Amino acid sequence: METLFWVVHVIVAIAVIALVLLQHGKGADMGAAFGGGSSGSLFGSTGSANFLSRSTAIAATLFFLTSLGLAYFGLQQHKPAASVLDRTSVPATATQPAAPAQIPGQGNGSKAGDIPQ
């Protein structure tokens, strides 16, 4: 499910970028972009602005919703009590014997007679 959200999120992000770049500014004429004198020659006088602005609003809403969904998935996998050190260290279990304490100045293979009494 998270993978589906990631795929939709990336597609919607690309769509938002494309739709914003396709829109023209307030002062720009549609006809000036194509070299003509009429501003309503391609999509009508206000048809392109309404279609592109509505499409951008829908895509931005989908982007916002997928962002919230991905944040929800991220919080479900987060463990606030665990630290970085807890995740990297291997906890000792009951089946593993504890390592014997080493006394400084003695080797690892000490004999029973070498232990001071």
Residue frames relative to the residue before (quaternion, step in Angstrom):
aa qw qx qy qz dx dy dz
M 1.0000 0.0000 0.0000 0.0000 0.00 0.00 0.00
E 0.6451 0.5195 -0.3228 0.4581 3.56 1.02 -0.79
T 0.6228 0.5411 -0.3372 0.4535 3.58 1.05 -0.73
L 0.6260 0.5294 -0.3335 0.4655 3.58 1.03 -0.75
F 0.6408 0.5123 -0.3235 0.4715 3.58 0.99 -0.80
W 0.6455 0.5195 -0.3277 0.4541 3.61 0.97 -0.82
V 0.6604 0.5073 -0.3132 0.4565 3.59 0.91 -0.89
V 0.6737 0.4783 -0.2967 0.4788 3.59 0.88 -0.94
H 0.6313 0.5525 -0.3292 0.4335 3.60 0.99 -0.80
V 0.6799 0.4757 -0.2906 0.4765 3.59 0.91 -0.90
I 0.6531 0.5083 -0.3209 0.4605 3.60 0.94 -0.84
V 0.6724 0.4852 -0.2991 0.4722 3.58 0.92 -0.88
A 0.6194 0.5368 -0.3497 0.4538 3.62 1.03 -0.69
I 0.6537 0.4901 -0.3106 0.4858 3.59 0.96 -0.81
A 0.6425 0.5213 -0.3254 0.4577 3.59 1.02 -0.78
V 0.6374 0.5164 -0.3344 0.4640 3.61 0.98 -0.78
I 0.6482 0.5139 -0.3201 0.4617 3.58 0.93 -0.86
A 0.6747 0.4931 -0.2972 0.4619 3.59 0.89 -0.93
L 0.6824 0.4917 -0.3021 0.4487 3.59 0.89 -0.88
V 0.6408 0.5062 -0.3345 0.4704 3.59 1.01 -0.68
L 0.6799 0.4809 -0.2991 0.4658 3.58 0.97 -0.79
L 0.6431 0.5296 -0.3318 0.4425 3.62 1.11 -0.52
Q 0.6216 0.5656 -0.3532 0.4111 3.59 1.09 -0.55
H 0.3239 -0.7298 0.5659 0.2054 3.51 -1.13 0.61
G 0.5972 -0.5961 0.4126 0.3431 3.53 -1.22 0.53
K 0.7089 -0.4613 0.3205 0.4266 3.56 -1.32 0.15
G 0.7540 0.4087 -0.2212 0.4642 3.57 0.93 -0.83
A 0.5907 0.5926 -0.3745 0.3995 3.59 1.21 -0.23
D 0.3197 -0.7251 0.5787 0.1927 3.55 -1.10 0.76
M 0.5203 -0.6308 0.4726 0.3286 3.56 -1.07 0.70
G 0.6602 0.5160 -0.3111 0.4485 3.57 1.00 -0.74
A 0.6094 0.5599 -0.3582 0.4322 3.58 1.10 -0.59
A 0.6197 0.5466 -0.3438 0.4460 3.59 1.11 -0.59
F 0.7543 0.3485 -0.1950 0.5211 3.58 1.14 -0.63
G 0.5739 -0.6326 0.3603 0.3749 3.58 1.26 0.13
G 0.5724 0.5949 -0.3916 0.4063 3.61 1.20 0.11
G 0.5445 -0.6362 0.4432 0.3198 3.53 -1.28 0.17
S 0.6837 0.4802 -0.2857 0.4693 3.59 1.18 -0.41
S 0.3659 -0.7534 0.5035 0.2120 3.57 -0.80 0.98
G 0.7321 0.4131 -0.2453 0.4829 3.62 1.14 -0.38
S 0.3583 0.7878 -0.4529 0.2142 3.58 1.11 0.49
L 0.7364 0.4388 -0.2582 0.4456 3.63 0.97 -0.66
F 0.8339 0.0897 -0.0205 0.5441 3.62 0.55 -1.11
G 0.6278 -0.4574 0.3554 0.5199 3.57 1.21 0.03
S 0.7085 -0.4870 0.2872 0.4222 3.58 -1.22 0.22
T 0.8196 0.0953 -0.0610 0.5616 3.64 0.93 -0.75
G 0.3931 0.7648 -0.4485 0.2437 3.60 1.22 0.07
S 0.6835 0.4937 -0.3058 0.4423 3.58 0.89 -0.84
A 0.6546 0.5159 -0.3227 0.4486 3.57 0.97 -0.82
N 0.6713 0.4895 -0.3109 0.4616 3.58 0.93 -0.80
F 0.6667 0.4997 -0.3088 0.4587 3.58 0.88 -0.89
L 0.7032 0.4607 -0.2744 0.4669 3.59 0.83 -0.96
S 0.6706 0.4907 -0.3156 0.4581 3.59 0.94 -0.78
R 0.6452 0.4954 -0.3238 0.4831 3.61 1.04 -0.68
S 0.6455 0.5108 -0.3206 0.4685 3.58 0.98 -0.77
T 0.6432 0.5125 -0.3163 0.4728 3.56 1.03 -0.78
A 0.6464 0.5154 -0.3201 0.4626 3.59 0.98 -0.80
I 0.6522 0.4990 -0.3138 0.4766 3.60 0.98 -0.79
A 0.6717 0.4894 -0.2987 0.4691 3.58 0.91 -0.89
A 0.6461 0.5073 -0.3256 0.4681 3.61 1.00 -0.74
T 0.6314 0.5196 -0.3295 0.4720 3.60 1.05 -0.71
L 0.6519 0.4975 -0.3096 0.4814 3.59 0.98 -0.82
F 0.6287 0.5286 -0.3322 0.4637 3.59 1.03 -0.75
F 0.6475 0.5135 -0.3075 0.4717 3.57 0.99 -0.85
L 0.6788 0.4902 -0.2950 0.4604 3.61 0.90 -0.89
T 0.6683 0.4725 -0.3176 0.4787 3.60 0.94 -0.76
S 0.5968 0.5464 -0.3625 0.4625 3.60 1.12 -0.56
L 0.6532 0.4982 -0.3069 0.4806 3.58 0.99 -0.82
G 0.6454 0.5210 -0.3188 0.4587 3.58 1.00 -0.79
L 0.6675 0.4845 -0.3007 0.4789 3.59 0.96 -0.81
A 0.6200 0.5195 -0.3453 0.4759 3.60 1.07 -0.63
Y 0.6269 0.5301 -0.3307 0.4654 3.58 1.05 -0.74
F 0.6609 0.4910 -0.3051 0.4786 3.59 0.93 -0.85
G 0.6454 0.5267 -0.3186 0.4523 3.57 1.03 -0.73
L 0.6651 0.4921 -0.3058 0.4711 3.58 1.03 -0.72
Q 0.6189 0.5528 -0.3480 0.4362 3.59 1.09 -0.60
Q 0.7179 0.4312 -0.2449 0.4886 3.59 1.08 -0.64
H 0.5824 0.6031 -0.3671 0.4027 3.60 1.23 -0.24
K 0.1505 -0.7630 0.6236 0.0795 3.58 -0.98 0.91
P 0.2647 -0.8192 0.4814 0.1646 3.62 -0.15 1.18
A 0.6618 0.5297 -0.3258 0.4186 3.65 1.06 -0.57
A 0.6543 0.5223 -0.3185 0.4445 3.60 1.13 -0.52
S 0.2401 -0.7575 0.5887 0.1484 3.54 -1.02 0.82
V 0.6995 -0.4450 0.3354 0.4474 3.55 -1.27 0.07
L 0.6565 0.5141 -0.3138 0.4541 3.58 0.98 -0.79
D 0.6327 0.5276 -0.3368 0.4559 3.59 1.05 -0.69
R 0.6813 0.4931 -0.2940 0.4542 3.58 1.01 -0.72
T 0.7172 0.4465 -0.2683 0.4629 3.61 1.06 -0.60
S 0.6807 0.4759 -0.3109 0.4621 3.62 1.06 -0.54
V 0.3749 -0.7005 0.5631 0.2272 3.55 -1.18 0.67
P 0.3454 -0.7560 0.5070 0.2281 3.61 -0.56 1.04
A 0.4725 -0.6603 0.5049 0.2931 3.57 -1.10 0.74
T 0.2193 -0.7746 0.5810 0.1193 3.55 -0.93 0.88
A 0.6800 -0.4969 0.3498 0.4103 3.57 -1.28 0.18
T 0.6463 0.5337 -0.3286 0.4354 3.61 1.12 -0.50
Q 0.6709 0.4611 -0.3030 0.4954 3.60 1.17 -0.41
P 0.3622 -0.7313 0.5228 0.2463 3.63 -0.69 0.98
A 0.5157 -0.6314 0.4813 0.3220 3.53 -1.14 0.66
A 0.5148 -0.6401 0.4706 0.3222 3.57 -1.04 0.71
P 0.4694 -0.6740 0.4786 0.3104 3.63 -0.92 0.82
A 0.5097 -0.6418 0.4802 0.3127 3.53 -1.09 0.73
Q 0.2808 -0.7620 0.5619 0.1573 3.56 -0.91 0.90
I 0.3149 -0.7320 0.5766 0.1804 3.52 -0.96 0.94
P 0.4812 -0.6797 0.4569 0.3126 3.61 -0.75 0.95
G 0.7685 0.3417 -0.2775 0.4643 3.52 -1.03 0.82
Q 0.6962 0.3973 -0.2818 0.5273 3.60 1.22 -0.08
G 0.5057 -0.6537 0.4757 0.3012 3.52 -1.15 0.60
N 0.6707 -0.4961 0.3672 0.4114 3.53 -1.32 0.11
G 0.7512 0.3898 -0.2149 0.4874 3.63 0.98 -0.73
S 0.1511 0.8187 -0.5422 0.1136 3.62 0.79 0.88
K 0.3731 -0.7155 0.5496 0.2163 3.55 -1.16 0.70
A 0.6790 -0.5022 0.3399 0.4136 3.53 -1.26 0.30
G 0.6611 0.5145 -0.3157 0.4455 3.59 1.08 -0.63
D 0.6224 0.5706 -0.3393 0.4146 3.61 1.19 -0.39
I 0.5756 0.5957 -0.3857 0.4063 3.60 1.21 -0.36
P 0.3953 -0.7266 0.4998 0.2568 3.63 -0.66 0.99
Q 0.2535 -0.7842 0.5495 0.1372 3.55 -1.05 0.80
